């Protein structure tokens, strides 16, 4: 935080978005309202959350860059580790409990913050040192402490329940809070949407910068570096929302390429189509954008055909999205468009309705259409109580099956991939094989994949598009050509032996 800035705001400098702590106060008020409406939550209840902890790498003293736990960030906006937070449900009053650091830490960490400093910085009503948490909570005489314990339906992992010395003296419930706070996170406030718009704008501009600078002969990790540099330098997005996927050529068919076992290490060849899934994060609010285009700036007929098939599905879903529609139906719409277009290209044959019955679309798009997004890239709330995950191909990978409502933020990310193991399985499947044209499909092996991913806000009568990158073939080729012209102009004086500016 810039200490010269107005109180109750966060920014990374005058060129970045200013975020008021009012955002988190509104979040707390929304949560308290839901809890007051819950008949199982008695008056006098207090929410207790534990923030993320400082950690070191294995047995060393190396501290990885800290990122706050998402529920704690959503409620308080605290950047530092080892905090606790409390919210009085009846009044909405917020209390922070930072760690009391020894004075000697000032030598290594600079001036240590006081309780009053934290109170002003985060716009809360009270601040006490974490060592006092049991005493302070006891003085409030709570009827019930609400702690966070529940399963993330996306990851399958459980949220961490707050624990502190003396908590056994209180009546504690660890089941009521999780479904209520997760549901609150699904629907974004105006201030949250502003942060998401900003993260999308900077990340979109970073994608465009990579699009201008990519050249055959570069390495995939260099594209990751260009993206990260732009986000950090121009937007103050110090952290990325997830590990960049920079798949070139056949690597574009690896859905989560870029992990430790495949670290964006391939050299990019002339003729490769590249799939770049990259998003920056600002103040713990994510973006998630995928662009696909040829490394040399010119689509081949095959690349153009597959790209425009995916783009048509992307735009069909955008045209259909509005409050009240089923996300499952949107996924099936994307599948249908894909199959109709692949039929025109000769990769599949027969009746599209019959193809849908045997889930042929999942052979080319095995993942779900998209996911909720917010403080986590794959945000919470996808499968609340009363919803069930399908066991059908493609559908089982959906990260939500909910009916869409205003203020939900989602990704729309159809894709077509040529994955040998899936193609081989389908060709051996008596239900699917008759629809596949093996001879044509074999000419696409090694192609890789195309994904087009945008971030949207659901509105009552449609949606708001947050992402702003070139999407048509003509727009992409024009931007990439401009990048090459600019590069040539910058090199020309040096090539001619003239001094540069």
C-alpha positions as a Python dict, from the first residue, in 0.01 Angstrom:
ca = {
    (1, 'X'): (0, 0, 0),
    (2, 'X'): (124, 351, -83),
    (3, 'X'): (130, 535, 252),
    (4, 'X'): (82, 868, 75),
    (5, 'X'): (-252, 760, -66),
    (6, 'X'): (-589, 841, 85),
    (7, 'X'): (-687, 623, 376),
    (8, 'X'): (-897, 314, 310),
    (9, 'X'): (-763, 241, -40),
    (10, 'X'): (-532, -4, -213),
    (11, 'X'): (-334, 62, -530),
    (12, 'X'): (3, -7, -689),
    (13, 'X'): (62, 353, -791),
    (14, 'X'): (-114, 634, -972),
    (15, 'X'): (-128, 440, -1299),
    (16, 'X'): (-318, 149, -1138),
    (17, 'X'): (-669, 96, -1008),
    (18, 'X'): (-752, 237, -664),
    (19, 'X'): (-959, -12, -464),
    (20, 'X'): (-1146, 119, -157),
    (21, 'X'): (-1171, -95, 156),
    (22, 'X'): (-1543, -29, 124),
    (23, 'X'): (-1539, -331, -109),
    (24, 'X'): (-1465, -562, 182),
    (25, 'X'): (-1702, -386, 419),
    (26, 'X'): (-1979, -447, 165),
    (27, 'X'): (-1877, -812, 143),
    (28, 'X'): (-1898, -847, 521),
    (29, 'X'): (-2236, -678, 529),
    (30, 'X'): (-2366, -913, 259),
    (31, 'X'): (-2245, -1213, 456),
    (32, 'X'): (-2398, -1089, 782),
    (33, 'X'): (-2731, -1030, 611),
    (34, 'X'): (-2737, -1389, 484),
    (35, 'X'): (-2641, -1524, 825),
    (36, 'X'): (-2910, -1315, 1000),
    (37, 'X'): (-3165, -1465, 760),
    (38, 'X'): (-3049, -1816, 852),
    (39, 'X'): (-3273, -1936, 1134),
    (40, 'X'): (-3002, -2172, 1258),
    (41, 'X'): (-2768, -1880, 1336),
    (42, 'X'): (-2852, -1735, 1680),
    (43, 'X'): (-2817, -1372, 1780),
    (44, 'X'): (-2478, -1292, 1924),
    (45, 'X'): (-2290, -1513, 1674),
    (46, 'X'): (-1940, -1419, 1560),
    (47, 'X'): (-1763, -1533, 1242),
    (48, 'X'): (-1400, -1633, 1294),
    (49, 'X'): (-1167, -1663, 993),
    (50, 'X'): (-799, -1749, 984),
    (51, 'X'): (-586, -1598, 709),
    (52, 'X'): (-301, -1757, 521),
    (53, 'X'): (23, -1830, 702),
    (54, 'X'): (380, -1736, 619),
    (55, 'X'): (574, -2037, 499),
    (56, 'X'): (921, -2132, 386),
    (57, 'X'): (1034, -2353, 102),
    (58, 'X'): (1089, -2702, 242),
    (59, 'X'): (1359, -2686, 512),
    (60, 'X'): (1513, -2358, 396),
    (61, 'X'): (1445, -2002, 514),
    (62, 'X'): (1335, -1898, 164),
    (63, 'X'): (989, -1737, 181),
    (64, 'X'): (777, -1775, -134),
    (65, 'X'): (580, -1467, -231),
    (66, 'X'): (277, -1463, 0),
    (67, 'X'): (-75, -1463, -138),
    (68, 'X'): (-371, -1431, 99),
    (69, 'X'): (-622, -1713, 149),
    (70, 'X'): (-920, -1625, -71),
    (71, 'X'): (-1204, -1632, 182),
    (72, 'X'): (-1001, -1417, 419),
    (73, 'X'): (-915, -1175, 142),
    (74, 'X'): (-1280, -1155, 34),
    (75, 'X'): (-1380, -1055, 386),
    (76, 'X'): (-1093, -826, 487),
    (77, 'X'): (-856, -743, 200),
    (78, 'X'): (-552, -808, 420),
    (79, 'X'): (-221, -849, 235),
    (80, 'X'): (-3, -985, 518),
    (81, 'X'): (14, -1340, 657),
    (82, 'X'): (-75, -1480, 999),
    (83, 'X'): (-389, -1272, 1065),
    (84, 'X'): (-718, -1372, 1221),
    (85, 'X'): (-1043, -1187, 1161),
    (86, 'X'): (-1378, -1171, 1338),
    (87, 'X'): (-1715, -1036, 1223),
    (88, 'X'): (-2003, -971, 1462),
    (89, 'X'): (-2305, -1103, 1275),
    (90, 'X'): (-2560, -877, 1450),
    (91, 'X'): (-2375, -550, 1383),
    (92, 'X'): (-2128, -626, 1102),
    (93, 'X'): (-1842, -490, 1313),
    (94, 'X'): (-1504, -627, 1202),
    (95, 'X'): (-1206, -709, 1422),
    (96, 'X'): (-859, -792, 1293),
    (97, 'X'): (-596, -982, 1490),
    (98, 'X'): (-249, -932, 1334),
    (99, 'X'): (60, -1110, 1464),
    (100, 'X'): (265, -919, 1721),
    (101, 'X'): (614, -915, 1570),
    (102, 'X'): (927, -865, 1782),
    (103, 'X'): (1087, -522, 1762),
    (104, 'X'): (1398, -685, 1611),
    (105, 'X'): (1198, -759, 1295),
    (106, 'X'): (1210, -388, 1210),
    (107, 'X'): (1575, -432, 1114),
    (108, 'X'): (1479, -675, 840),
    (109, 'X'): (1125, -568, 752),
    (110, 'X'): (1120, -194, 808),
    (111, 'X'): (885, -4, 1037),
    (112, 'X'): (642, -233, 1214),
    (113, 'X'): (274, -145, 1193),
    (114, 'X'): (77, -60, 1507),
    (115, 'X'): (-278, -170, 1588),
    (116, 'X'): (-398, 176, 1484),
    (117, 'X'): (-206, 152, 1156),
    (118, 'X'): (-388, -172, 1067),
    (119, 'X'): (-721, -27, 1175),
    (120, 'X'): (-680, 265, 936),
    (121, 'X'): (-526, 57, 658),
    (122, 'X'): (-806, -198, 642),
    (123, 'X'): (-1101, 14, 754),
    (124, 'X'): (-1214, -209, 1041),
    (125, 'X'): (-1367, -116, 1374),
    (126, 'X'): (-1115, -288, 1603),
    (127, 'X'): (-762, -428, 1592),
    (128, 'X'): (-598, -637, 1863),
    (129, 'X'): (-288, -854, 1856),
    (130, 'X'): (-347, -1219, 1771),
    (131, 'X'): (-222, -1329, 2114),
    (132, 'X'): (-528, -1157, 2262),
    (133, 'X'): (-788, -1324, 2042),
    (134, 'X'): (-932, -1557, 2305),
    (135, 'X'): (-964, -1278, 2561),
    (136, 'X'): (-1118, -1029, 2317),
    (137, 'X'): (-1369, -1279, 2183),
    (138, 'X'): (-1459, -1386, 2538),
    (139, 'X'): (-1533, -1022, 2625),
    (140, 'X'): (-1786, -1015, 2340),
    (141, 'X'): (-1981, -1300, 2505),
    (142, 'X'): (-2066, -1474, 2177),
    (143, 'X'): (-2352, -1722, 2166),
    (144, 'X'): (-2177, -1913, 1885),
    (145, 'X'): (-1853, -1897, 1688),
    (146, 'X'): (-1896, -1970, 1318),
    (147, 'X'): (-1581, -2122, 1167),
    (148, 'X'): (-1516, -2212, 804),
    (149, 'X'): (-1512, -2579, 719),
    (150, 'X'): (-1640, -2708, 388),
    (151, 'X'): (-1541, -2875, 63),
    (152, 'X'): (-1451, -2677, -246),
    (153, 'X'): (-1665, -2847, -512),
    (154, 'X'): (-1412, -2754, -780),
    (155, 'X'): (-1087, -2877, -624),
    (156, 'X'): (-1230, -3132, -381),
    (157, 'X'): (-1017, -2980, -105),
    (158, 'X'): (-1152, -2848, 225),
    (159, 'X'): (-1127, -2492, 349),
    (160, 'X'): (-916, -2444, 658),
    (161, 'X'): (-1101, -2398, 984),
    (162, 'X'): (-976, -2129, 1223),
    (163, 'X'): (-796, -2262, 1529),
    (164, 'X'): (-645, -2063, 1816),
    (165, 'X'): (-549, -2120, 2178),
    (166, 'X'): (-865, -2113, 2389),
    (167, 'X'): (-1118, -2181, 2112),
    (168, 'X'): (-1231, -2489, 2305),
    (169, 'X'): (-1389, -2260, 2563),
    (170, 'X'): (-1650, -2143, 2313),
    (171, 'X'): (-1947, -2305, 2144),
    (172, 'X'): (-1837, -2355, 1783),
    (173, 'X'): (-2021, -2449, 1464),
    (174, 'X'): (-1815, -2532, 1153),
    (175, 'X'): (-2097, -2619, 913),
    (176, 'X'): (-2325, -2315, 888),
    (177, 'X'): (-2075, -2061, 755),
    (178, 'X'): (-1929, -2233, 449),
    (179, 'X'): (-2237, -2257, 223),
    (180, 'X'): (-2338, -1899, 305),
    (181, 'X'): (-2001, -1733, 244),
    (182, 'X'): (-1937, -1943, -70),
    (183, 'X'): (-2271, -1830, -213),
    (184, 'X'): (-2187, -1468, -131),
    (185, 'X'): (-1868, -1499, -335),
    (186, 'X'): (-2063, -1620, -642),
    (187, 'X'): (-2237, -1284, -690),
    (188, 'X'): (-2001, -992, -742),
    (189, 'X'): (-2063, -640, -612),
    (190, 'X'): (-2009, -329, -826),
    (191, 'X'): (-1672, -270, -660),
    (192, 'X'): (-1562, -629, -717),
    (193, 'X'): (-1661, -602, -1083),
    (194, 'X'): (-1441, -294, -1116),
    (195, 'X'): (-1139, -492, -997),
    (196, 'X'): (-1223, -780, -1231),
    (197, 'X'): (-1259, -537, -1522),
    (198, 'X'): (-918, -393, -1442),
    (199, 'X'): (-747, -734, -1416),
    (200, 'X'): (-906, -823, -1750),
    (201, 'X'): (-802, -500, -1918),
    (202, 'X'): (-438, -530, -1818),
    (203, 'X'): (-429, -902, -1903),
    (204, 'X'): (-595, -837, -2239),
    (205, 'X'): (-334, -572, -2319),
    (206, 'X'): (-59, -814, -2214),
    (207, 'X'): (-198, -1078, -2451),
    (208, 'X'): (-191, -824, -2732),
    (209, 'X'): (169, -738, -2650),
    (210, 'X'): (268, -1106, -2672),
    (211, 'X'): (76, -1132, -2999),
    (212, 'X'): (285, -847, -3141),
    (213, 'X'): (617, -992, -3025),
    (214, 'X'): (588, -1367, -3083),
    (215, 'X'): (824, -1508, -3348),
    (216, 'X'): (911, -1860, -3462),
    (217, 'X'): (1233, -1963, -3295),
    (218, 'X'): (1137, -1821, -2957),
    (219, 'X'): (1071, -2051, -2663),
    (220, 'X'): (733, -2091, -2499),
    (221, 'X'): (863, -1964, -2165),
    (222, 'X'): (964, -1638, -2331),
    (223, 'X'): (598, -1572, -2410),
    (224, 'X'): (515, -1638, -2045),
    (225, 'X'): (786, -1390, -1947),
    (226, 'X'): (656, -1121, -2183),
    (227, 'X'): (305, -1159, -2044),
    (228, 'X'): (415, -1148, -1680),
    (229, 'X'): (638, -847, -1738),
    (230, 'X'): (361, -646, -1903),
    (231, 'X'): (110, -724, -1628),
    (232, 'X'): (352, -631, -1353),
    (233, 'X'): (518, -328, -1515),
    (234, 'X'): (211, -165, -1663),
    (235, 'X'): (-64, -279, -1429),
    (236, 'X'): (86, -358, -1090),
    (237, 'X'): (-31, -720, -1120),
    (238, 'X'): (253, -877, -924),
    (239, 'X'): (98, -1223, -922),
    (240, 'X'): (-47, -1427, -1205),
    (241, 'X'): (-382, -1593, -1145),
    (242, 'X'): (-242, -1938, -1241),
    (243, 'X'): (53, -2099, -1415),
    (244, 'X'): (68, -1982, -1775),
    (245, 'X'): (-22, -2233, -2046),
    (246, 'X'): (196, -2154, -2349),
    (247, 'X'): (144, -2451, -2576),
    (248, 'X'): (285, -2443, -2928),
    (249, 'X'): (220, -2705, -3193),
    (250, 'X'): (111, -3037, -3045),
    (251, 'X'): (147, -2894, -2693),
    (252, 'X'): (-169, -2694, -2755),
    (253, 'X'): (-362, -3020, -2708),
    (254, 'X'): (-232, -3057, -2350),
    (255, 'X'): (-510, -2892, -2152),
    (256, 'X'): (-301, -2787, -1851),
    (257, 'X'): (35, -2759, -2024),
    (258, 'X'): (294, -2545, -1845),
    (259, 'X'): (314, -2743, -1521),
    (260, 'X'): (641, -2870, -1370),
    (261, 'X'): (654, -3171, -1598),
    (262, 'X'): (599, -2963, -1912),
    (263, 'X'): (731, -2615, -1823),
    (264, 'X'): (663, -2416, -2141),
    (265, 'X'): (1005, -2528, -2264),
    (266, 'X'): (955, -2611, -2633),
    (267, 'X'): (1103, -2398, -2909),
    (268, 'X'): (829, -2254, -3129),
    (269, 'X'): (838, -2362, -3492),
    (270, 'X'): (731, -2173, -3801),
    (271, 'X'): (383, -2307, -3879),
    (272, 'X'): (293, -2388, -3516),
    (273, 'X'): (-40, -2269, -3389),
    (274, 'X'): (-3, -2151, -3032),
    (275, 'X'): (-253, -2174, -2749),
    (276, 'X'): (-176, -1916, -2479),
    (277, 'X'): (-388, -1935, -2163),
    (278, 'X'): (-266, -1658, -1932),
    (279, 'X'): (-426, -1427, -1677),
    (280, 'X'): (-303, -1175, -1423),
    (281, 'X'): (-438, -1113, -1074),
    (282, 'X'): (-490, -773, -909),
    (283, 'X'): (-546, -759, -534),
    (284, 'X'): (-643, -1128, -539),
    (285, 'X'): (-903, -1087, -817),
    (286, 'X'): (-835, -1299, -1124),
    (287, 'X'): (-858, -1292, -1500),
    (288, 'X'): (-841, -1600, -1724),
    (289, 'X'): (-793, -1543, -2096),
    (290, 'X'): (-693, -1776, -2379),
    (291, 'X'): (-581, -1666, -2725),
    (292, 'X'): (-490, -1900, -3010),
    (293, 'X'): (-301, -1797, -3323),
    (294, 'X'): (-16, -1903, -3553),
    (295, 'X'): (337, -1813, -3446),
    (296, 'X'): (422, -1671, -3788),
    (297, 'X'): (116, -1443, -3797),
    (298, 'X'): (-65, -1614, -4086),
    (299, 'X'): (-333, -1883, -4046),
    (300, 'X'): (-311, -2184, -4275),
    (301, 'X'): (-645, -2302, -4421),
    (302, 'X'): (-663, -2581, -4159),
    (303, 'X'): (-577, -2349, -3872),
    (304, 'X'): (-831, -2095, -3990),
    (305, 'X'): (-1104, -2360, -4023),
    (306, 'X'): (-1057, -2494, -3671),
    (307, 'X'): (-1014, -2147, -3523),
    (308, 'X'): (-1332, -2013, -3681),
    (309, 'X'): (-1522, -2322, -3566),
    (310, 'X'): (-1425, -2250, -3205),
    (311, 'X'): (-1495, -1878, -3245),
    (312, 'X'): (-1842, -1955, -3379),
    (313, 'X'): (-1915, -2165, -3069),
    (314, 'X'): (-1778, -1892, -2843),
    (315, 'X'): (-1999, -1627, -3002),
    (316, 'X'): (-2306, -1855, -3007),
    (317, 'X'): (-2279, -1900, -2632),
    (318, 'X'): (-2231, -1526, -2579),
    (319, 'X'): (-2544, -1457, -2779),
    (320, 'X'): (-2744, -1705, -2570),
    (321, 'X'): (-2614, -1620, -2222),
    (322, 'X'): (-2848, -1433, -1990),
    (323, 'X'): (-3009, -1476, -1652),
    (324, 'X'): (-3220, -1791, -1636),
    (325, 'X'): (-3034, -2008, -1886),
    (326, 'X'): (-2872, -2336, -1784),
    (327, 'X'): (-2494, -2359, -1799),
    (328, 'X'): (-2532, -2721, -1906),
    (329, 'X'): (-2735, -2603, -2205),
    (330, 'X'): (-2459, -2355, -2293),
    (331, 'X'): (-2202, -2634, -2289),
    (332, 'X'): (-2421, -2848, -2515),
    (333, 'X'): (-2473, -2551, -2747),
    (334, 'X'): (-2097, -2517, -2790),
    (335, 'X'): (-2069, -2892, -2862),
    (336, 'X'): (-2343, -2874, -3124),
    (337, 'X'): (-2182, -2582, -3304),
    (338, 'X'): (-1848, -2764, -3305),
    (339, 'X'): (-1998, -3080, -3452),
    (340, 'X'): (-2195, -2891, -3717),
    (341, 'X'): (-1881, -2712, -3832),
    (342, 'X'): (-1658, -3020, -3812),
    (343, 'X'): (-1912, -3197, -4032),
    (344, 'X'): (-1874, -2924, -4293),
    (345, 'X'): (-1497, -2977, -4278),
    (346, 'X'): (-1536, -3353, -4328),
    (347, 'X'): (-1392, -3462, -3993),
    (348, 'X'): (-1726, -3606, -3879),
    (349, 'X'): (-2020, -3743, -4074),
    (350, 'X'): (-2383, -3830, -4014),
    (351, 'X'): (-2664, -3677, -3811),
    (352, 'X'): (-2554, -3420, -3553),
    (353, 'X'): (-2842, -3507, -3319),
    (354, 'X'): (-2720, -3865, -3311),
    (355, 'X'): (-2364, -3745, -3249),
    (356, 'X'): (-2489, -3548, -2948),
    (357, 'X'): (-2653, -3860, -2806),
    (358, 'X'): (-2319, -4044, -2798),
    (359, 'X'): (-2134, -3736, -2661),
    (360, 'X'): (-1908, -3708, -2964),
    (361, 'X'): (-1836, -3345, -2879),
    (362, 'X'): (-1632, -3457, -2577),
    (363, 'X'): (-1383, -3628, -2809),
    (364, 'X'): (-1280, -3285, -2935),
    (365, 'X'): (-1360, -3081, -2619),
    (366, 'X'): (-1314, -3301, -2312),
    (367, 'X'): (-1330, -3011, -2066),
    (368, 'X'): (-1625, -2803, -1950),
    (369, 'X'): (-1732, -2481, -2118),
    (370, 'X'): (-1610, -2258, -1837),
    (371, 'X'): (-1615, -2179, -1467),
    (372, 'X'): (-1691, -1917, -1206),
    (373, 'X'): (-1414, -1662, -1152),
    (374, 'X'): (-1336, -1414, -875),
    (375, 'X'): (-1087, -1437, -589),
    (376, 'X'): (-991, -1774, -735),
    (377, 'X'): (-951, -1850, -1103),
    (378, 'X'): (-1180, -2151, -1059),
    (379, 'X'): (-1404, -1977, -809),
    (380, 'X'): (-1623, -2137, -545),
    (381, 'X'): (-1996, -2212, -555),
    (382, 'X'): (-2017, -2431, -862),
    (383, 'X'): (-2204, -2715, -697),
    (384, 'X'): (-2409, -2593, -400),
    (385, 'X'): (-2636, -2827, -207),
    (386, 'X'): (-2907, -2964, -436),
    (387, 'X'): (-2692, -2982, -749),
    (388, 'X'): (-2523, -3293, -885),
    (389, 'X'): (-2231, -3356, -1116),
    (390, 'X'): (-2304, -3554, -1434),
    (391, 'X'): (-2113, -3872, -1511),
    (392, 'X'): (-2139, -3819, -1889),
    (393, 'X'): (-1834, -3744, -2108),
    (394, 'X'): (-1763, -3372, -2118),
    (395, 'X'): (-2047, -3291, -1882),
    (396, 'X'): (-1864, -3454, -1592),
    (397, 'X'): (-1592, -3193, -1635),
    (398, 'X'): (-1829, -2899, -1597),
    (399, 'X'): (-1724, -2683, -1303),
    (400, 'X'): (-2085, -2575, -1248),
    (401, 'X'): (-2429, -2689, -1363),
    (402, 'X'): (-2620, -2394, -1224),
    (403, 'X'): (-2881, -2173, -1379),
    (404, 'X'): (-2719, -1838, -1453),
    (405, 'X'): (-2809, -1531, -1248),
    (406, 'X'): (-2707, -1164, -1264),
    (407, 'X'): (-2364, -1078, -1123),
    (408, 'X'): (-2218, -1422, -1177),
    (409, 'X'): (-1877, -1396, -1344),
    (410, 'X'): (-1776, -1686, -1569),
    (411, 'X'): (-1537, -1785, -1841),
    (412, 'X'): (-1661, -1894, -2183),
    (413, 'X'): (-1387, -2116, -2324),
    (414, 'X'): (-1483, -2361, -2597),
    (415, 'X'): (-1197, -2546, -2757),
    (416, 'X'): (-1116, -2812, -3015),
    (417, 'X'): (-815, -3037, -2959),
    (418, 'X'): (-669, -3330, -3144),
    (419, 'X'): (-565, -3560, -2859),
    (420, 'X'): (-444, -3898, -2980),
    (421, 'X'): (-566, -4099, -2683),
    (422, 'X'): (-921, -3960, -2716),
    (423, 'X'): (-930, -3999, -3092),
    (424, 'X'): (-806, -4358, -3070),
    (425, 'X'): (-1063, -4444, -2804),
    (426, 'X'): (-1343, -4293, -3011),
    (427, 'X'): (-1234, -4476, -3325),
    (428, 'X'): (-1257, -4802, -3129),
    (429, 'X'): (-1593, -4713, -2974),
    (430, 'X'): (-1874, -4873, -3179),
    (431, 'X'): (-2114, -4593, -3084),
    (432, 'X'): (-1883, -4309, -3189),
    (433, 'X'): (-1662, -4454, -3463),
    (434, 'X'): (-1929, -4445, -3741),
    (435, 'X'): (-1942, -4066, -3709),
    (436, 'X'): (-1566, -4015, -3746),
    (437, 'X'): (-1384, -3979, -4076),
    (438, 'X'): (-1055, -4147, -3990),
    (439, 'X'): (-870, -4039, -4304),
    (440, 'X'): (-941, -3669, -4249),
    (441, 'X'): (-888, -3685, -3874),
    (442, 'X'): (-546, -3844, -3921),
    (443, 'X'): (-434, -3537, -4117),
    (444, 'X'): (-497, -3325, -3802),
    (445, 'X'): (-289, -3537, -3565),
    (446, 'X'): (-13, -3322, -3420),
    (447, 'X'): (-215, -3009, -3494),
    (448, 'X'): (-249, -2926, -3123),
    (449, 'X'): (-556, -2731, -3024),
    (450, 'X'): (-748, -2406, -3031),
    (451, 'X'): (-919, -2253, -2730),
    (452, 'X'): (-1088, -1912, -2716),
    (453, 'X'): (-1154, -1798, -2361),
    (454, 'X'): (-1332, -1480, -2255),
    (455, 'X'): (-1453, -1356, -1917),
    (456, 'X'): (-1810, -1233, -1881),
    (457, 'X'): (-2056, -1095, -1627),
    (458, 'X'): (-2410, -1232, -1648),
    (459, 'X'): (-2679, -963, -1680),
    (460, 'X'): (-3056, -991, -1667),
    (461, 'X'): (-3092, -970, -2044),
    (462, 'X'): (-2749, -1079, -2164),
    (463, 'X'): (-2389, -1040, -2055),
    (464, 'X'): (-2100, -797, -2027),
    (465, 'X'): (-1775, -894, -2196),
    (466, 'X'): (-1473, -813, -1979),
    (467, 'X'): (-1203, -939, -2217),
    (468, 'X'): (-1079, -720, -2502),
    (469, 'X'): (-843, -895, -2745),
    (470, 'X'): (-852, -945, -3123),
    (471, 'X'): (-1075, -1242, -3202),
    (472, 'X'): (-1136, -1265, -3575),
    (473, 'X'): (-867, -1406, -3803),
    (474, 'X'): (-843, -1068, -3977),
    (475, 'X'): (-799, -878, -3648),
    (476, 'X'): (-532, -1118, -3524),
    (477, 'X'): (-332, -1115, -3846),
    (478, 'X'): (-350, -734, -3863),
    (479, 'X'): (-220, -690, -3508),
    (480, 'X'): (59, -942, -3561),
    (481, 'X'): (158, -769, -3885),
    (482, 'X'): (169, -434, -3706),
    (483, 'X'): (399, -590, -3448),
    (484, 'X'): (635, -710, -3719),
    (485, 'X'): (637, -371, -3891),
    (486, 'X'): (717, -197, -3564),
    (487, 'X'): (996, -445, -3495),
    (488, 'X'): (1140, -385, -3842),
    (489, 'X'): (1128, -6, -3798),
    (490, 'X'): (1309, -33, -3465),
    (491, 'X'): (1584, -248, -3616),
    (492, 'X'): (1628, -53, -3939),
    (493, 'X'): (1845, 234, -3802),
    (494, 'X'): (2084, -13, -3641),
    (495, 'X'): (2101, -223, -3956),
    (496, 'X'): (2189, 91, -4153),
    (497, 'X'): (2460, 191, -3908),
    (498, 'X'): (2268, 493, -3784),
    (499, 'X'): (2244, 592, -3417),
    (500, 'X'): (1914, 513, -3247),
    (501, 'X'): (1711, 760, -3046),
}
